[in-house]
Amino acid sequence: MSAGRILSASGYQVTVFDKGFRCGGRYATRRIDGFSFDHGTPYFKPSQIPEDLKDILEKPYLRSWPYDLSEKGEDALVSMPAMRSFPEELGRGLDVRQGVEIEKLSFSDDVFIAETADTSSGPYDAVLLTAPGPQTADLIEGLLPLGEDLLQAARKVTYAPQFSVLIGYDFLRDAPAIIHNPTPKIAKIVNQAKKPDRPIKSAFVVFCAPEWSFENLDRPKDEVAQIILKDLQNILFEHSVAGDGLDNPVYLAVHSWRYCRIETSAGLTPEAQIDTRSALAVAGDWIMLPDTHGALSSGINAARQIEIKLSNRS
């Protein structure tokens, strides 16, 4: 979205294909049965926003949320009414096509064609791939010898998976906003009701530890849910939250992030984010820095490289 915003401002016609049915990606939110679960990135820091996008910090849909007690000095930011509102606002005004998965790319006469399971779209003068490294590599592979260096970079990226367990109760408990590393299984518990402009219902997202997630990746999700639910009960009890009913949530689900935390990034400079022979580029948190700043900056850098490539054609 950051790349699309830059290119659109420069006068280019931008089309964004997203296989998700709602905008979000790593800022995913699930709203169901009166609950709101930010089961992707729970918050970000103002310092993670690149200079080219600093104007968004003044937008009314962002609110300071200073409850991350393990990280002193800088308040967290959340978007309202959900974390997915952040990428939605970044993409405002762009042609965003949700629920569309690109399965193949072809290239001829300096233009690209994007193909889904049942149709094709294009021609496009440039293509920017922002999927996780392995999925990006699969698309580039069909273009070889185009993008050979980008393919090698994408193939070297490795990830640690992570479970997000979504737990909702039909009664309100005054639990802490964030609990960090309470057990070896759990990296973080975020109390959704403590976030600004959220439904006043007891909703928790439990972010499992990457190591435990990896070890239990093939375990049935209902078993994962019950294991983490039991841990949550014990942890909340330790924080003086009454235990009655904690074993009986009205909503319980598990989301598995197979490509969650970057273990090995591609280490690409901005100039290396684009193919030497075409306007094929890559971006994402796997390019250089595995965080919000890295993802947004890589999109901006890729957009600038695409602008240079296309201007050299004219």
Backbone torsions as a table, in degrees:
resi	resn	phi	psi	omega
1	MET	NA	-36.2	179.2
2	SER	-64.3	-38.9	178.1
3	ALA	-66.5	-44.5	179.2
4	GLY	-60.8	-38.1	178.8
5	ARG	-63.2	-43.8	-179.8
6	ILE	-66.4	-47.5	-177.5
7	LEU	-66.7	-38.5	178.1
8	SER	-64.3	-40.8	178.5
9	ALA	-64.4	-24.2	178.8
10	SER	-87.8	2.2	175.4
11	GLY	98.7	3.9	179.1
12	TYR	-84.4	147.8	174.8
13	GLN	-85.4	119.7	-171.8
14	VAL	-114.4	133.6	172.4
15	THR	-121.1	128.1	179.6
16	VAL	-110.5	123.9	174.5
17	PHE	-103.9	128.9	-178.6
18	ASP	-133.4	123.4	-178.4
19	LYS	-72.9	-15.8	175.7
20	GLY	-73.9	152.7	-178.6
21	PHE	-85.9	-12.0	172.2
22	ARG	-135.3	148.7	177.0
23	CYS	-62.0	143.5	178.5
24	GLY	165.9	-65.3	-175.1
25	GLY	62.2	-125.1	180.0
26	ARG	-70.9	-10.2	176.4
27	TYR	-100.9	33.1	-172.9
28	ALA	-64.6	145.1	174.5
29	THR	-133.7	137.3	172.8
30	ARG	-113.5	120.2	177.8
31	ARG	-113.8	117.5	-173.9
32	ILE	-155.1	139.5	175.1
33	ASP	52.6	35.0	179.5
34	GLY	83.4	-1.0	177.6
35	PHE	-99.4	155.0	173.6
36	SER	-131.2	116.6	-178.0
37	PHE	-116.6	113.3	170.5
38	ASP	-84.4	88.9	-172.1
39	HIS	-95.2	3.7	169.6
40	GLY	-101.4	-139.6	178.2
41	THR	-55.2	120.7	-175.1
42	PRO	-78.3	-22.7	-179.6
43	TYR	-171.0	171.2	172.7
44	PHE	-144.7	173.7	-176.4
45	LYS	-106.9	145.0	176.6
46	PRO	-54.8	-34.7	-179.1
47	SER	-68.0	-13.3	179.4
48	GLN	-84.8	-4.2	-179.8
49	ILE	-90.7	121.2	-179.9
50	PRO	-64.1	158.1	-177.7
51	GLU	-55.3	-38.6	-177.9
52	ASP	-62.6	-18.0	-177.2
53	LEU	-117.6	10.8	-175.1
54	LYS	-58.5	-24.2	-178.8
55	ASP	-62.0	-24.8	-178.3
56	ILE	-69.4	-18.6	179.6
57	LEU	-67.2	-17.1	178.7
58	GLU	-90.6	-4.0	-175.7
59	LYS	-72.0	143.6	-176.7
60	PRO	-70.0	-13.4	-178.8
61	TYR	-82.4	-1.7	175.8
62	LEU	-105.1	138.1	-177.9
63	ARG	-136.8	138.3	175.8
64	SER	-66.8	139.0	-179.9
65	TRP	-136.0	86.6	-167.6
66	PRO	-87.7	44.1	-175.9
67	TYR	-107.1	6.3	-179.4
68	ASP	-81.5	85.5	-169.1
69	LEU	-69.3	-15.7	-178.8
70	SER	-83.4	-11.0	-177.6
71	GLU	-125.3	97.8	-175.6
72	LYS	-80.0	157.5	168.2
73	GLY	100.8	-29.4	-178.1
74	GLU	-140.7	124.1	178.3
75	ASP	-66.0	153.7	172.7
76	ALA	-83.7	160.9	174.2
77	LEU	-119.2	140.3	170.6
78	VAL	-127.0	154.5	176.8
79	SER	-101.4	155.5	-174.8
80	MET	-123.6	146.5	1.6
81	PRO	-83.5	4.0	-179.8
82	ALA	-152.5	161.8	179.9
83	MET	-62.9	-29.8	179.0
84	ARG	-67.8	-12.2	177.1
85	SER	-63.1	-26.8	-179.9
86	PHE	-64.1	-57.4	176.5
87	PRO	-65.7	-29.4	176.8
88	GLU	-61.7	-42.2	179.4
89	GLU	-70.6	-37.1	176.5
90	LEU	-60.3	-35.3	-177.4
91	GLY	-92.0	4.2	-178.6
92	ARG	-60.3	131.0	179.9
93	GLY	91.7	-10.5	178.0
94	LEU	-90.7	158.3	174.8
95	ASP	-83.5	91.2	-177.5
96	VAL	-102.7	122.2	-178.1
97	ARG	-110.8	105.3	-175.9
98	GLN	-84.4	156.7	177.4
99	GLY	68.7	26.3	-178.8
100	VAL	-120.9	118.2	178.0
101	GLU	-106.1	120.2	176.8
102	ILE	-79.3	121.5	-177.3
103	GLU	-99.7	-22.3	-176.8
104	LYS	-155.6	146.5	173.1
105	LEU	-120.3	142.9	172.7
106	SER	-128.7	157.0	-174.9
107	PHE	-139.4	130.2	178.0
108	SER	-160.3	139.0	177.7
109	ASP	54.1	41.4	175.6
110	ASP	69.7	14.9	176.5
111	VAL	-131.2	156.2	-179.5
112	PHE	-108.3	149.2	170.0
113	ILE	-120.3	131.8	178.1
114	ALA	-103.7	131.2	-176.0
115	GLU	-119.3	134.1	171.6
116	THR	-102.5	-170.2	-179.1
117	ALA	-64.6	-27.9	-173.6
118	ASP	-132.6	3.7	179.9
119	THR	-157.1	175.3	176.5
120	SER	-133.3	160.5	-177.3
121	SER	-142.3	146.7	179.9
122	GLY	138.6	-167.7	4.0
123	PRO	-78.5	155.5	178.5
124	TYR	-123.6	137.1	178.8
125	ASP	-73.8	-25.8	-178.7
126	ALA	-145.8	154.2	176.2
127	VAL	-133.6	132.6	174.8
128	LEU	-119.3	120.4	-179.9
129	LEU	-99.3	126.3	-177.2
130	THR	-123.5	10.0	177.7
131	ALA	-69.7	166.3	174.1
132	PRO	-53.9	156.3	-174.6
133	GLY	-48.0	-51.7	-178.5
134	PRO	-60.8	-39.3	-180.0
135	GLN	-72.3	-37.0	174.7
136	THR	-61.9	-43.3	-179.9
137	ALA	-60.2	-40.0	179.8
138	ASP	-60.5	-39.6	179.5
139	LEU	-71.3	-40.6	-179.5
140	ILE	-66.2	-33.4	-176.6
141	GLU	-56.8	-33.9	179.6
142	GLY	-74.7	-7.1	-179.0
143	LEU	-103.8	-7.6	-176.0
144	LEU	-52.1	142.4	11.6
145	PRO	-81.2	0.2	176.2
146	LEU	-62.6	138.3	173.4
147	GLY	70.7	25.3	-176.2
148	GLU	-61.3	-41.5	178.8
149	ASP	-66.7	-38.3	178.4
150	LEU	-65.9	-38.4	178.1
151	LEU	-61.3	-46.5	-179.9
152	GLN	-61.7	-39.7	179.1
153	ALA	-65.6	-43.7	-178.9
154	ALA	-66.4	-35.4	-178.4
155	ARG	-69.0	-24.3	-177.6
156	LYS	-82.3	-10.6	-177.0
157	VAL	-74.5	133.6	176.7
158	THR	-123.7	152.9	-174.9
159	TYR	-129.6	155.1	166.2
160	ALA	-108.0	134.5	179.2
161	PRO	-78.6	168.9	176.0
162	GLN	-155.6	137.6	171.7
163	PHE	-90.2	139.6	164.7
164	SER	-112.5	122.5	179.6
165	VAL	-106.2	124.6	-174.7
166	LEU	-104.3	122.1	-173.7
167	ILE	-131.7	123.9	-179.1
168	GLY	-127.6	139.4	179.7
169	TYR	-118.2	155.0	178.6
170	ASP	-92.7	17.9	174.0
171	PHE	-137.7	155.0	-175.9
172	LEU	-96.3	131.8	176.1
173	ARG	-122.0	138.8	-179.6
174	ASP	-86.3	72.5	-179.6
175	ALA	-90.2	161.1	177.1
176	PRO	-58.8	155.4	-179.5
177	ALA	-67.0	-47.3	-179.3
178	ILE	-139.4	136.2	174.4
179	ILE	-123.5	121.5	-175.8
180	HIS	-99.1	133.2	170.4
181	ASN	46.6	51.9	-177.3
182	PRO	-73.1	-27.1	178.6
183	THR	-144.4	166.1	176.4
184	PRO	-60.8	-22.7	-179.9
185	LYS	-81.1	-25.3	-167.1
186	ILE	-120.1	128.8	177.3
187	ALA	-89.0	-35.7	-174.0
188	LYS	-164.0	141.5	171.9
189	ILE	-119.3	125.5	-179.5
190	VAL	-116.5	122.2	177.9
191	ASN	-82.8	106.2	-174.4
192	GLN	-64.6	-30.6	-178.3
193	ALA	-67.2	-19.5	179.1
194	LYS	-81.4	-13.5	179.3
195	LYS	-76.4	149.1	-179.7
196	PRO	-67.6	144.1	174.9
197	ASP	60.0	35.7	174.7
198	ARG	-110.3	158.8	175.3
199	PRO	-58.1	140.3	179.8
200	ILE	-84.5	72.0	176.1
201	LYS	-136.4	150.7	-179.0
202	SER	-74.7	100.5	179.4
203	ALA	-128.6	129.1	-179.5
204	PHE	-124.2	139.5	168.0
205	VAL	-112.7	121.2	178.5
206	VAL	-102.5	116.1	177.6
207	PHE	-93.4	112.4	-176.6
208	CYS	-73.1	154.6	177.2
209	ALA	-64.7	138.4	-179.1
210	PRO	-55.8	-40.5	-178.7
211	GLU	-63.1	-45.7	179.7
212	TRP	-66.6	-38.6	178.3
213	SER	-60.5	-43.9	180.0
214	PHE	-63.1	-44.2	-177.8
215	GLU	-66.1	-25.0	-175.7
216	ASN	-114.8	19.3	-174.4
217	LEU	-59.3	-33.6	-178.0
218	ASP	-93.7	1.2	178.1
219	ARG	-72.0	141.1	177.0
220	PRO	-55.3	141.4	-174.5
221	LYS	-62.4	-33.0	-179.8
222	ASP	-66.9	-31.2	175.9
223	GLU	-70.6	-42.8	176.3
224	VAL	-56.9	-45.3	-178.2
225	ALA	-59.7	-44.8	-177.4
226	GLN	-68.7	-38.0	178.1
227	ILE	-62.6	-47.0	-177.6
228	ILE	-71.9	-35.0	176.8
229	LEU	-59.6	-43.0	178.9
230	LYS	-62.5	-42.3	177.3
231	ASP	-62.5	-42.5	-179.6
232	LEU	-60.9	-42.7	178.3
233	GLN	-55.8	-48.6	-177.9
234	ASN	-64.7	-40.5	-178.3
235	ILE	-67.1	-44.9	179.6
236	LEU	-64.6	-37.4	177.3
237	PHE	-62.0	-39.4	177.5
238	GLU	-64.2	-25.8	178.1
239	HIS	-96.9	24.8	173.8
240	SER	64.1	29.6	173.5
241	VAL	-93.7	125.1	-177.0
242	ALA	-55.6	138.0	-172.0
243	GLY	-86.9	-11.3	-177.0
244	ASP	-60.2	122.9	175.5
245	GLY	86.2	-5.6	-178.4
246	LEU	-68.2	-19.3	179.1
247	ASP	-87.3	2.5	-174.8
248	ASN	-133.1	67.1	178.9
249	PRO	-69.3	154.5	176.6
250	VAL	-89.3	-13.4	174.4
251	TYR	-140.1	131.9	-179.8
252	LEU	-149.1	120.7	-178.5
253	ALA	-151.0	159.7	178.8
254	VAL	-125.7	131.0	171.2
255	HIS	-112.0	128.8	-179.4
256	SER	-101.8	116.2	175.4
257	TRP	-94.9	94.9	-179.0
258	ARG	-67.5	-38.2	178.3
259	TYR	-108.0	77.6	-173.3
260	CYS	-102.6	-77.3	-173.6
261	ARG	-99.4	128.8	-179.4
262	ILE	-71.4	124.7	173.2
263	GLU	-96.3	-40.5	177.0
264	THR	-131.3	117.4	179.7
265	SER	-89.0	169.5	-179.4
266	ALA	-76.3	-26.1	179.1
267	GLY	66.0	38.0	-177.3
268	LEU	-88.7	135.7	169.7
269	THR	-74.7	162.2	178.1
270	PRO	-52.9	-41.5	-178.4
271	GLU	-65.4	-26.9	-178.3
272	ALA	-87.1	-0.2	179.8
273	GLN	-80.8	-3.4	-177.8
274	ILE	-127.7	145.4	-180.0
275	ASP	-66.2	146.0	-178.0
276	THR	-73.8	-21.4	-174.3
277	ARG	-109.6	-4.3	-177.4
278	SER	-154.3	174.4	177.2
279	ALA	-92.9	48.8	173.5
280	LEU	-99.4	122.4	-175.9
281	ALA	-132.4	164.6	179.1
282	VAL	-131.4	152.9	177.3
283	ALA	-155.8	164.9	179.4
284	GLY	143.8	172.8	-179.3
285	ASP	-71.8	-5.9	178.3
286	TRP	-89.1	-5.3	-176.4
287	ILE	-69.6	-51.1	-176.1
288	MET	-143.0	-62.5	-176.4
289	LEU	-110.9	125.5	-174.3
290	PRO	-84.5	58.7	178.4
291	ASP	-152.8	-174.7	-178.6
292	THR	-58.3	-44.8	-179.9
293	HIS	-61.3	-43.1	-179.8
294	GLY	-63.0	-42.2	-179.7
295	ALA	-65.7	-49.2	-178.4
296	LEU	-65.8	-43.2	-179.0
297	SER	-63.9	-40.1	-180.0
298	SER	-64.7	-35.1	176.4
299	GLY	-65.7	-43.2	178.1
300	ILE	-63.6	-45.5	179.8
301	ASN	-61.1	-42.1	179.2
302	ALA	-64.4	-40.3	178.3
303	ALA	-60.8	-42.0	179.3
304	ARG	-63.9	-40.3	179.4
305	GLN	-67.0	-37.4	176.4
306	ILE	-64.0	-42.0	177.7
307	GLU	-58.7	-44.7	179.8
308	ILE	-62.6	-45.3	-177.8
309	LYS	-62.2	-45.0	-177.6
310	LEU	-71.6	-35.2	179.3
311	SER	-67.7	-29.4	179.0
312	ASN	-71.8	-18.3	178.4
313	ARG	-76.5	-29.9	-173.7
314	SER	-83.6	NA	NA
